[in-house]
Every structure is written in structure tokens, then in C-alpha cells.
Amino acid sequence: MKTRTLVYTLLNRWTKGKGYPEALLQTVFARYPSLSRLDKAFITELFYGTIRWLNQLDYIIDTFTRTNPQKIDLKVRNLLRLGIYQILHLDKVPDGIAVYETVEVAKEKRFPSWIIRFINALLRALVRQKEAISFPKDDPVRFIALKYAHPEWLVKRWLKEFGEEATIGLCAFNNTPPPVIIRTNTLKITRAALKKKLEETGTEVEETKFSPEGLWLKRLSCSLYELPGFKSGLFLPQAEVSQIISHLLTPRPDEIILDACAGIGGKTTHLAQLMHNQGQIFAVEPNKRRLKRLQKHIKKMDITIVYPRLGRIEEIISAFPKSYFDRVLVDAPCSGLGVLRQNVDLKWQRQEEEIEALASLQIFLLNTVAPYVKKGGVLLYATCTLTKEENQEVIKQFLDTHPEFILEDLRQRFPQYATFCTKEGYFGSLPFKHQLEGFFAARLRRI
């Protein structure tokens, strides 16, 4: 099957809510093992790129069509989105080829002849007039939302919070493909040795600036999952800022640690590394599928100190005595607005109304684990979002009701991360400032 036809099929599945982009993509790659590395890269670019620029592509469709835009069938719209993305955002694809190949997909899918003519006419009109495309400048929110492909509610919020220049920088950052960052499994290999091993395959590798275990794979010689060491657990994909979070907890060998929201185990396994695989980590995850992935990572990375627990934290933690854990990590479920570069569809899925409910959940999680932190122990709260409601306000509310905890100033304890720290002592990476994903962390000590 042709690459563009596969992408068109993927778009139809995604718009029908039949899976996350990455999962859909991996399913297609598994189904068509004969696809070359270049084919896979092109399919990924087209699929992710079309989703990334979705509202802008729809604006172009609605502007150039002579019929009622609401009458355009979703399958036709998806094909137009795919064609327009290539014309506007892929310089390596000539306009004529983009139009021709899009029409060929329509023919292959046996669209009615009048729809094929409609698709062809709209795309050719766009090619002729694309230099004259403009967005509504009289409305700053809508202008930025369309030009930089973000939902209006989010642009409005960021304009109020960060200002115009930072908002544009944030949106532009989110529209760039994320770098491929991995974390060395230091239980098995050093970062230097892993770097050398990967370079021997022709992969261009650079050490990350802030994470001492991170490697930036600048140019891959093959798929990430085909690199030597992936299946044997020498490394794990993980964003650089995400790697920093585990260091903020400062776990030590032989301690008892709780990872209250373990997910697939990125930070869980990192904590085990920092503890030299000595001690105990209880990793709680309510989702069975994510817990299985966590267990898989633990096994292949030769980690023996993690004890996965399936269930809700309030159910699992009740089996432990109070003041039991030396350190607790609450990597809380959040709106994820700091990692939109990595999750191309999240900005279209997330709704502003969810933020308040998420903040309530985050407070609940902190209240639940607080009694189980030892006196003198550390509670680290972290999110991958940029909203004050889920970050500073959650911590303020928690401290107001828990005088037994104090906020530690991360600037003093971690001078190597001072560039990310706020005047209040929080950790807060900002994409428009640091060119890294947006994470928040607060380190609380029980006194």
C-alpha cells in the first residue's frame, strides 16, 4: 500500500477515536514489515504533521471551498488535510506532487468523480494562492491560534499568563518534532560506553546538558527500537526534563520509596538506578496495561527492587503503616500542557474545564500520601503542565492544611538546575525560555 494511503487510513482511524497516534502508527508498521526506514519516517512526518496543524488546515479548507464547509464528509476532509499539509509545510514535496498524490489516493479509495474533481480544484487553487494566505489579525487570540495551530482557549490562557512573545514562542516550540532522548541504564552500562556503542552503528549521539544519564540521538541509523541495547534494557526513551525530576527526589540506597503514580515506569526505573538497585520501591499504577509495560521495563533493565502494585493509591497505601516511606514521588496526572511537542494530539483533546477537576485530584493524591511520609522524609510533587491551578496553587493549598510539611528551596539544594527554578524555590522549566518540555516540581519535607 502507498505511504500516503496508509497515512490517510491512519487519519481516519484517529479522527474516529480508535487509538492514540503512536499506537496507531506502531500497529501499521507491524502490519507492513516491508516498509523501509525512509517510508516509516515519511509516514510519521505526514501523520503527526497533519494532526499537529489540524485547525490551520481546516481553516484553509473552509476558506478555499465554494460549498458549505460543514457538508464536507470527514473522510474527504482528512484527505484534504493531508494534501494541504504537504503543500504548506513540507518543502521537500513539490506542490504538483502533493496535489497529484492526494488525488491518486482519492481514486484508489474510489471516491465519486465529482469529489475527486473538488479535491483537485481546491488543492490547485491553494497552490496558486498560498502566498496570499492570511489569518484574522483583528483578533490576536484567533490569529495566533490559526497561525500556530493551537486551540483558542489555550492561546487566550497563555497570552494572559505569559504575554504575546512567550505565547508565540511556546506555540512554535510545540510545533517542532521532539528530539529523540534516551536515558542510560547505569545499572548495566555507563553513558560514555552506551554513546560509543550507538555511534558504532552510525547514529549521531550527543550527551544531554542537564541530565547526567541522558543521550540525544541527533541522527538515527535505524529505528530507535532496533538500536543495540534497546531490547536488552541498556536504555529507555525519556525526555531530558523528565529525567531531572528523579534527581530532585535524591533517592538513596536502602531507602523505602513510594512512586504513587508510576505509569509505565520511566521515573520508577530511574529511581532504582539512582539507588544502585538497593532498597525498596513500591510502584502504584491503577491501569493494568501501563503496569504491564512497567513490569516489562523492570525485567529487561535487571531491576530487582521495584514492587509493582495494581490499584488506586488510596487502596494500596492503606496496607502500609503511617510514616513508613523515606521518600514519596507524586508524579501527578495532569493536563499535560507542557509536553504538547511530544503528544501531537493532546492539544485538540484537552478541554479547559478539565483543569479544575485535575487540580482536585492532585490535592487528593497529596493528602492521601502525606501521612505515610517519615518525619524528615521528602515528598516530591511533579507535573508536566504549565497551569498555576495544577502547580503553585496545589502546593499552596496543601501547605495551608499540612503545617507538618515545609517547601524546600530547590535553588539552594540543586544549583545545577538553578536556571529552571523560580524565586519561590519551585522547579519550573518553560519551553519558550529553556527550549525543553514544561515541567513543574515542588520538594516538600516533613518536619
C-alpha positions as CSV (number, residue, x, y, z in Angstrom):
1,M,0.0,0.0,0.0
2,K,1.3,3.5,-0.8
3,T,2.6,5.6,2.0
4,R,0.0,8.4,1.6
5,T,-2.8,5.9,1.5
6,L,-1.5,4.4,4.8
7,V,-1.4,7.9,6.3
8,Y,-5.0,8.6,5.1
9,T,-6.1,5.4,6.7
10,L,-4.4,6.4,10.0
11,L,-6.1,9.8,10.0
12,N,-9.5,8.2,9.5
13,R,-8.9,5.9,12.5
14,W,-7.6,8.7,14.7
15,T,-10.5,11.0,13.9
16,K,-12.9,8.2,14.8
17,G,-11.2,7.9,18.2
18,K,-9.8,4.4,17.5
19,G,-6.4,5.0,19.2
20,Y,-3.5,7.2,20.2
21,P,-1.3,8.4,17.2
22,E,1.8,6.5,18.4
23,A,-0.1,3.2,19.0
24,L,-1.9,3.5,15.6
25,L,1.5,4.2,13.9
26,Q,3.2,1.2,15.5
27,T,0.3,-1.1,14.5
28,V,0.7,-0.1,10.9
29,F,4.4,-0.6,11.0
30,A,3.9,-4.1,12.5
31,R,1.4,-4.9,9.8
32,Y,3.6,-3.8,6.9
33,P,7.1,-5.0,7.9
34,S,8.4,-4.4,4.3
35,L,8.2,-0.6,4.8
36,S,11.7,0.9,4.6
37,R,13.1,3.2,7.2
38,L,12.5,6.2,4.9
39,D,8.9,5.1,4.3
40,K,8.3,4.9,8.1
41,A,9.9,8.3,8.6
42,F,7.7,9.8,5.8
43,I,4.6,8.3,7.2
44,T,5.4,9.5,10.7
45,E,6.0,13.0,9.3
46,L,2.8,13.2,7.4
47,F,0.6,11.7,10.1
48,Y,2.0,13.7,13.0
49,G,2.3,16.8,11.0
50,T,-1.3,16.7,9.8
51,I,-2.5,16.3,13.4
52,R,-0.1,19.0,14.7
53,W,-1.5,21.7,12.2
54,L,-5.1,20.5,12.3
55,N,-7.1,23.7,12.9
56,Q,-5.0,25.6,10.5
57,L,-5.6,23.0,7.8
58,D,-9.3,23.2,8.5
59,Y,-9.2,27.0,8.2
60,I,-7.7,26.6,4.8
61,I,-10.3,24.1,3.7
62,D,-13.1,26.3,4.9
63,T,-11.5,29.4,3.2
64,F,-11.0,27.8,-0.2
65,T,-14.1,25.7,-0.6
66,R,-17.1,27.1,-2.5
67,T,-19.5,24.9,-0.8
68,N,-20.8,24.8,2.8
69,P,-17.7,23.5,4.8
70,Q,-20.0,21.7,7.2
71,K,-21.1,19.5,4.4
72,I,-17.6,18.1,3.7
73,D,-17.5,14.5,4.7
74,L,-14.9,13.7,7.4
75,K,-13.0,11.3,5.1
76,V,-12.8,13.9,2.4
77,R,-11.7,16.5,4.9
78,N,-9.0,14.1,6.1
79,L,-7.6,13.7,2.6
80,L,-7.7,17.4,2.1
81,R,-5.9,17.9,5.4
82,L,-3.2,15.5,4.2
83,G,-2.7,17.3,0.9
84,I,-2.7,20.8,2.3
85,Y,-0.2,19.9,5.0
86,Q,2.2,18.8,2.3
87,I,1.7,22.0,0.3
88,L,2.1,24.4,3.2
89,H,4.5,22.6,5.5
90,L,6.7,20.2,3.5
91,D,9.2,21.9,1.4
92,K,10.7,18.6,0.3
93,V,7.5,17.7,-1.5
94,P,6.8,19.7,-4.7
95,D,3.3,21.2,-4.8
96,G,2.5,19.4,-8.0
97,I,3.4,16.0,-6.5
98,A,1.4,16.8,-3.4
99,V,-1.7,17.5,-5.5
100,Y,-1.3,14.5,-7.8
101,E,-0.6,12.0,-5.0
102,T,-3.6,13.3,-3.0
103,V,-5.9,12.9,-6.0
104,E,-4.4,9.4,-6.5
105,V,-5.4,8.4,-3.0
106,A,-9.0,9.6,-3.7
107,K,-9.1,7.4,-6.9
108,E,-7.6,4.4,-5.1
109,K,-10.4,4.8,-2.4
110,R,-13.0,5.0,-5.2
111,F,-14.3,8.5,-4.3
112,P,-17.1,9.7,-6.6
113,S,-15.7,11.6,-9.6
114,W,-17.2,14.9,-8.5
115,I,-15.5,14.7,-5.2
116,I,-12.2,13.9,-6.9
117,R,-12.6,17.0,-9.1
118,F,-13.5,19.0,-5.9
119,I,-10.3,17.9,-4.1
120,N,-8.2,18.5,-7.2
121,A,-9.6,22.0,-7.7
122,L,-9.3,23.1,-4.1
123,L,-5.7,22.0,-3.9
124,R,-4.7,23.6,-7.2
125,A,-6.3,26.8,-6.1
126,L,-4.3,26.7,-2.9
127,V,-1.1,26.2,-4.8
128,R,-1.8,29.3,-6.9
129,Q,-2.8,31.5,-3.9
130,K,-0.8,30.1,-1.0
131,E,1.4,33.2,-0.8
132,A,-1.6,35.3,-0.2
133,I,-3.0,33.3,2.7
134,S,-3.7,35.4,5.8
135,F,-5.2,35.0,9.2
136,P,-7.6,37.4,11.0
137,K,-5.2,40.0,12.5
138,D,-8.0,41.9,14.2
139,D,-8.4,39.1,16.8
140,P,-5.0,38.3,18.4
141,V,-6.2,35.1,20.0
142,R,-7.6,33.7,16.8
143,F,-4.7,34.9,14.8
144,I,-2.1,33.1,16.9
145,A,-4.4,30.0,17.3
146,L,-4.6,29.7,13.5
147,K,-1.1,30.7,12.5
148,Y,0.5,28.4,15.1
149,A,-2.2,25.7,15.2
150,H,-3.4,25.7,18.8
151,P,-6.9,25.8,20.4
152,E,-8.2,29.3,21.1
153,W,-8.9,28.7,24.8
154,L,-5.2,27.7,25.3
155,V,-3.8,30.7,23.4
156,K,-6.1,33.0,25.4
157,R,-4.8,31.5,28.7
158,W,-1.2,31.7,27.7
159,L,-1.5,35.3,26.5
160,K,-2.8,36.3,29.9
161,E,-0.2,34.3,31.8
162,F,3.0,34.8,29.7
163,G,2.3,37.6,27.2
164,E,2.3,37.6,23.4
165,E,6.0,36.9,22.6
166,A,6.2,34.0,25.0
167,T,2.9,32.6,23.8
168,I,4.1,32.6,20.2
169,G,7.4,31.0,21.3
170,L,5.5,28.4,23.2
171,C,3.2,27.5,20.3
172,A,6.2,27.5,17.8
173,F,8.1,25.1,20.2
174,N,5.1,22.7,20.3
175,N,5.0,22.6,16.5
176,T,8.6,21.2,16.2
177,P,9.2,17.5,16.3
178,P,10.7,16.4,19.6
179,P,14.3,15.2,19.8
180,V,15.0,11.6,20.5
181,I,16.3,11.5,24.0
182,I,17.2,8.3,25.9
183,R,18.2,7.6,29.5
184,T,21.2,5.3,30.1
185,N,20.5,2.3,32.3
186,T,23.5,2.9,34.6
187,L,22.9,-0.4,36.3
188,K,24.2,-2.1,33.1
189,I,26.4,0.4,31.3
190,T,27.9,3.9,31.6
191,R,26.7,6.8,29.5
192,A,30.1,7.0,27.7
193,A,30.1,3.3,26.9
194,L,26.5,3.5,25.6
195,K,27.3,6.6,23.5
196,K,30.2,4.7,21.9
197,K,28.1,1.6,21.3
198,L,25.4,3.6,19.5
199,E,27.9,5.7,17.5
200,E,29.4,2.4,16.1
201,T,26.0,1.9,14.4
202,G,26.3,5.2,12.5
203,T,24.0,7.0,15.0
204,E,25.0,10.6,15.8
205,V,24.9,11.0,19.6
206,E,25.3,13.9,21.9
207,E,25.3,14.0,25.7
208,T,22.4,15.9,27.3
209,K,23.3,19.1,29.1
210,F,21.3,18.8,32.3
211,S,20.7,15.0,32.8
212,P,23.8,13.0,33.6
213,E,22.3,9.9,32.1
214,G,20.7,11.3,29.0
215,L,21.8,11.0,25.4
216,W,20.4,12.9,22.4
217,L,20.2,10.8,19.3
218,K,20.6,13.5,16.7
219,R,20.5,11.3,13.7
220,L,19.4,7.7,13.9
221,S,20.9,4.9,11.7
222,C,17.7,2.8,12.2
223,S,14.6,2.8,14.2
224,L,15.0,3.6,17.9
225,Y,13.6,0.1,18.8
226,E,16.1,-1.6,16.5
227,L,19.2,0.0,18.1
228,P,21.6,-2.3,20.0
229,G,20.7,-2.3,23.7
230,F,17.0,-1.4,23.5
231,K,15.7,-4.9,23.9
232,S,18.4,-5.8,26.5
233,G,17.5,-2.7,28.6
234,L,20.6,-0.6,28.2
235,F,18.4,2.5,27.8
236,L,14.9,3.8,27.9
237,P,13.4,6.7,25.9
238,Q,12.7,9.6,28.3
239,A,12.7,13.4,27.9
240,E,15.6,15.2,29.5
241,V,13.5,17.3,31.9
242,S,11.6,14.2,33.0
243,Q,15.0,12.6,33.9
244,I,15.8,15.7,36.1
245,I,12.7,15.1,38.2
246,S,14.0,11.8,39.7
247,H,17.2,13.6,40.7
248,L,15.2,16.2,42.7
249,L,13.9,13.4,45.0
250,T,17.6,12.4,45.8
251,P,16.8,8.7,46.5
252,R,19.5,6.8,48.4
253,P,20.4,3.1,48.5
254,D,18.5,1.0,51.0
255,E,15.6,3.5,51.4
256,I,11.9,2.7,51.1
257,I,10.3,4.8,48.4
258,L,6.7,5.1,47.1
259,D,6.1,6.0,43.5
260,A,2.4,6.9,43.9
261,C,1.6,7.4,40.1
262,A,4.1,5.1,38.4
263,G,2.7,5.0,34.9
264,I,4.9,2.9,32.6
265,G,7.8,3.2,34.9
266,G,10.1,5.9,33.4
267,K,10.8,7.6,36.7
268,T,10.4,4.4,38.7
269,T,13.2,2.7,36.9
270,H,15.3,5.8,37.1
271,L,14.9,5.9,40.9
272,A,16.0,2.3,41.1
273,Q,19.2,3.3,39.1
274,L,19.9,6.2,41.5
275,M,19.5,3.8,44.4
276,H,22.0,1.3,42.8
277,N,19.3,-1.3,42.8
278,Q,19.4,-1.4,46.7
279,G,16.3,-0.8,48.8
280,Q,12.6,-0.9,48.0
281,I,10.4,1.0,45.6
282,F,6.6,0.4,45.7
283,A,5.2,1.5,42.3
284,V,1.5,2.1,42.3
285,E,-0.5,2.2,39.0
286,P,-4.2,1.8,38.5
287,N,-4.1,0.9,34.8
288,K,-3.3,-2.7,34.0
289,R,-1.9,-2.1,30.6
290,R,0.5,0.6,31.9
291,L,1.5,-1.6,34.8
292,K,2.4,-4.4,32.4
293,R,4.7,-2.1,30.5
294,L,6.3,-1.0,33.8
295,Q,6.9,-4.7,34.6
296,K,8.4,-5.3,31.2
297,H,10.8,-2.4,31.7
298,I,11.8,-3.6,35.1
299,K,12.6,-7.1,33.8
300,K,14.7,-6.1,30.8
301,M,16.6,-3.5,32.9
302,D,17.5,-6.1,35.5
303,I,15.9,-4.1,38.3
304,T,15.0,-6.2,41.4
305,I,13.9,-3.6,44.0
306,V,10.6,-2.4,42.4
307,Y,7.4,-3.9,43.7
308,P,4.5,-3.0,41.3
309,R,1.1,-2.7,42.8
310,L,-2.1,-2.6,40.6
311,G,-4.8,-0.4,42.1
312,R,-5.7,3.1,43.3
313,I,-3.3,4.7,45.6
314,E,-5.8,5.1,48.5
315,E,-6.5,1.4,48.4
316,I,-2.8,0.2,48.1
317,I,-1.3,2.6,50.7
318,S,-3.7,1.6,53.4
319,A,-1.8,-1.6,53.8
320,F,1.3,0.2,55.0
321,P,1.9,1.8,58.4
322,K,1.9,5.6,58.7
323,S,5.3,7.3,58.4
324,Y,6.6,4.3,56.5
325,F,8.3,5.8,53.4
326,D,11.6,7.7,53.3
327,R,10.6,9.4,50.1
328,V,7.4,9.7,48.1
329,L,7.1,10.7,44.5
330,V,3.7,12.0,43.3
331,D,4.2,12.4,39.5
332,A,0.6,13.5,39.3
333,P,-1.9,13.0,36.4
334,C,-2.2,16.5,34.8
335,S,-3.4,18.4,31.8
336,G,0.0,17.7,30.1
337,L,0.2,21.2,28.6
338,G,4.0,21.3,29.0
339,V,4.6,18.2,26.7
340,L,2.4,19.1,23.7
341,R,5.5,18.8,21.5
342,Q,5.7,15.1,22.4
343,N,1.9,14.5,22.3
344,V,0.7,15.9,19.0
345,D,-3.0,15.3,19.5
346,L,-3.3,16.3,23.2
347,K,-3.9,20.0,22.5
348,W,-7.0,19.0,20.5
349,Q,-8.2,16.5,23.1
350,R,-7.8,18.6,26.3
351,Q,-10.6,20.9,27.5
352,E,-10.1,23.8,29.8
353,E,-12.8,22.6,32.1
354,E,-10.7,19.6,33.0
355,I,-8.1,21.6,34.7
356,E,-10.2,22.2,37.9
357,A,-11.0,18.5,38.2
358,L,-7.4,17.6,37.8
359,A,-6.3,20.0,40.5
360,S,-8.8,18.4,42.8
361,L,-7.4,15.0,42.0
362,Q,-3.8,16.3,42.6
363,I,-4.7,17.7,46.1
364,F,-6.4,14.4,46.9
365,L,-3.3,12.4,46.0
366,L,-1.0,14.6,48.1
367,N,-3.5,14.4,51.1
368,T,-3.6,10.6,50.7
369,V,0.2,10.0,50.8
370,A,1.2,12.7,53.3
371,P,0.7,10.7,56.5
372,Y,2.9,7.9,55.1
373,V,6.0,10.1,54.7
374,K,8.5,9.6,57.6
375,K,9.4,12.6,59.8
376,G,12.3,14.2,58.0
377,G,11.3,12.4,54.8
378,V,10.7,14.0,51.4
379,L,7.5,14.3,49.3
380,L,8.2,15.4,45.7
381,Y,5.2,16.7,43.7
382,A,5.7,16.9,39.9
383,T,3.6,17.6,36.8
384,C,4.2,18.1,33.1
385,T,1.9,21.1,32.8
386,L,2.1,24.9,32.9
387,T,-1.1,25.9,34.7
388,K,-0.9,27.6,38.1
389,E,-4.0,25.7,39.2
390,E,-2.2,22.4,38.9
391,N,1.1,23.6,40.2
392,Q,1.7,26.5,42.6
393,E,-1.9,26.6,43.8
394,V,-2.0,22.9,44.5
395,I,1.2,23.2,46.7
396,K,-0.2,26.4,48.4
397,Q,-3.4,24.6,49.3
398,F,-1.5,21.5,50.5
399,L,0.8,23.5,52.7
400,D,-2.0,25.6,54.2
401,T,-3.6,22.4,55.5
402,H,-0.4,20.5,56.3
403,P,1.8,22.5,58.7
404,E,3.9,19.4,59.2
405,F,5.4,20.0,55.8
406,I,7.7,22.8,54.5
407,L,8.7,23.8,51.0
408,E,12.4,23.4,50.3
409,D,14.1,25.9,48.1
410,L,15.4,23.9,45.1
411,R,17.8,26.7,44.1
412,Q,19.9,26.1,47.1
413,R,19.8,22.3,47.0
414,F,20.3,22.0,43.3
415,P,22.5,24.8,41.9
416,Q,23.0,22.9,38.7
417,Y,19.3,23.3,38.0
418,A,19.1,27.0,39.1
419,T,18.2,28.2,35.6
420,F,14.9,26.3,36.0
421,C,14.0,27.4,39.5
422,T,11.6,30.2,40.4
423,K,12.1,32.8,43.2
424,E,9.7,30.7,45.4
425,G,12.1,27.7,45.1
426,Y,10.0,25.6,42.7
427,F,11.3,23.8,39.7
428,G,9.7,25.1,36.5
429,S,11.0,24.5,33.0
430,L,9.4,26.7,30.3
431,P,9.5,25.7,26.7
432,F,9.7,29.2,25.3
433,K,12.6,30.0,27.7
434,H,14.6,26.8,28.1
435,Q,13.7,25.1,24.8
436,L,12.8,22.0,26.8
437,E,9.4,20.5,27.8
438,G,7.4,22.3,30.5
439,F,7.7,20.5,33.9
440,F,6.9,21.7,37.5
441,A,8.2,20.2,40.8
442,A,8.0,21.1,44.4
443,R,10.1,19.4,47.1
444,L,8.3,19.1,50.5
445,R,9.9,17.9,53.7
446,R,8.0,16.6,56.7
447,I,9.4,18.3,59.8
